[in-house]
Amino acid sequence: MDEGVLRVMEKPNEKQILLFYCMESEDLARKVAEQSPLIQLQSINWRSFDDGFPNLFINNAQYIRGQHVAFLASFSSPAVIFEQLSVIFALPRLFVASFTLVLPFFPTGSFERMEEEGDVATAFTMARILSNIPISRGGPTSLVIYDIHALQERFYFSDHVLPLFETGIPLLKQRLHQLPDADNVVVAFPDDGAWKRFHKQLDHFPMVVCAKVREGDKRIVRLKEGNPAGSHVVIVDDLVQSGGTLIECQKVLAAHGASKVSAYVTHSVFPKRSWERFIHKNDGSEKAFTYFWTTDSCPLTVKAIGNRAPFEILSLAGSIADALQI
Amino acid sequence: MSPAPPLHCSFSAPIQTLKPSLTLALIPFSKKDKFRFRCELTSFGNPQKWAVEFDSTTIPNHRPVLMASTAALTSSPRNAKKVCLFYCAETKALAERIAAESDAIELRSITWRTFEDGFPNLFISNAQGIRGQHVAFLASFSSPGVIFEQLSVIYALPKLFISSFTLVLPFFPTGTSERMEEEGDIATAFTLARILSNIPISRGGPTSLVTFDIHALQERFYFGDNILPCFDSGIPLLKARLQQLPDSDNISIAFPDDGAWKRFHKQLQHFPMIVCAKVREGNQRIVRIKEGDPKGRHVVIVDDLVQSGGTLIECQKVLASHGAAKISAYVTHGIFPNRSWQRFGEDKGGCPANGLTYFWITDSCPLTVKEVKNKPPFEVLSLASSIAATLQI
């Protein structure tokens, strides 16, 4: 049989993948590689010149020719973007068979509001930069992103990349089914945005929707629909920053009789260690959140939080390993 | 108009500066007399090298009347292009100097804030006021951390219905330590060029990118067709400064290596020259003089940039040991990571091995300028007038 037929007969889910990663994402990369013998970790030398600019070297660059290659990125701050981008722009041109960029958390999307001319949409800048990843022999780069903040952001990408919008919700559902009170779980959304993003994936749970309502000068969280009384309520959102919204929701839910309140966010941004307000203290004070589930999309935060209650990390490794087979 | 004698005009520009974009004003004064033109050429920077020649036989019958774009804004204000100049925090001082050079250049502001997560929260004031205007942005990529916020502005401005967009990036970083020696080396200069090549086009067409003394001349080819790189040089500023020196007739130019000679010798042809080279002796690499004689001369070492300063110091030693009376240095870009400028002391008289008479840098690297201002032997030569002139192109 000739090679062309052999390749067509390659079974799905049996693509050998060479996985590169940035320094922040090393732990997650290792977990992804553990999911499948088909995924093999590769290394890059990340150094800098004296002037602060990156001095990068892709080890074994000739070996990756003809292979499917992926890069696990993490743009935790503007400062780390340029060095990762240099690798992302270089890999597709090394005669790889295909290139996939896994960027679990797409930053900048959260605060964007084009409200007036003059607002600068940094999410669009980011999408533009990623849209200009060179194509490889495998065609446009696949771009894997989890729970992108604003659904319209999918349209920011040009035709030179193939965005694959994944979600962490299946991990949450799996975890909820393991709970002893799984049949007493109610899902709550802090606002309509979260409801729009997630209700279809969670429609077999009873739901509560909150809303921020203006009362004079203040904005207060109120219950808009649903009833939390006597239930274990799980607040679901795509990300958390300072945590203020979650805390206010928890108060309202508790006031309306929720027996337990937990939270799930895919992305724990938590700037300035704002996760500390959620940690259970051993001083007998009331534990506001029973569980706080999050994924490992934001590696720096996850590292800082460690194993401290109420936090539990649900890893994206299995999901990413599957996505790499697409 | 009194008839002028026929003028034989040809145009020769100094190496790598403005060739693609400088145009002459040709004002014919007689419809019949297509061989007679009055050339109005106002010089750009130092006028020494500019000869104007024109091959009249190639003129088509319709005489193109092109606008002059020159440094002499004050002498022909009707040709001046009004430009709205935006800038980043690092480049504020240089932006103010540029605006001071010309009434046609107006400073505009951007609000640079950050969100709690560290990502930029930016707002272009009076965005509607720039519609139909020529707009420029003065950038400085002093470290990778500041690139993204400036890039967000650079990508946003062209789409605000402006009539043209110019990005002034005096120092193009990353180019310096690049060596694609083997597969696997990553050319970050190419990454940067790629990012800049993707600036959206505006109503004025592709963005113009102004940069000074780009490190490797081949880097000009890294840019795509949606951007018009304009490669400028700081050498005219050096020449003007040298002419002011009391010993201006005793100056020799030294190049630390062949690369520097290739980059600059054409612009400095009327000075005696010395070329150094790094030679291997056993395990070591030593700087030697390859050609030229520094004896008794005030030698000015010229290069595009300085990092640790090691190369300059070794050149200085070799030149001193060969009898240079005074030694100075010029680099366009004073990068000086980790405050390496501190290695350079002043020669107050007679001791060129241990100090420099002058160390000239431009204000392309604003963070360094802040540190070395008013600290002999350092003198800062400002790119402001050069940039102001280029913005008129």
Interface residues (C-beta under 8 A of the other chain):
Chain A: F49 D50 D51 G52 F53 P54 N55 L56 F57 I58 N59 N60 A61 Q62 S76 S77 P78 A79 V80 I81 F82 E83 L85 S86 V87 F89 A90 L94 P107 T108 S110 F111 E116 E117 G118 D119 V120 A121 T122 F124 T125 R128 I129 N132 Q241 S242 V269 P271 K272 S274
Chain B: F115 E116 D117 G118 F119 P120 N121 L122 F123 I124 S125 N126 A127 Q128 S142 S143 P144 G145 V146 I147 F148 E149 L151 S152 V153 Y155 A156 L160 P173 T174 T176 S177 E182 E183 G184 D185 I186 A187 T188 F190 T191 L192 R194 I195 N198 Q307 S308 I335 P337 N338 S340
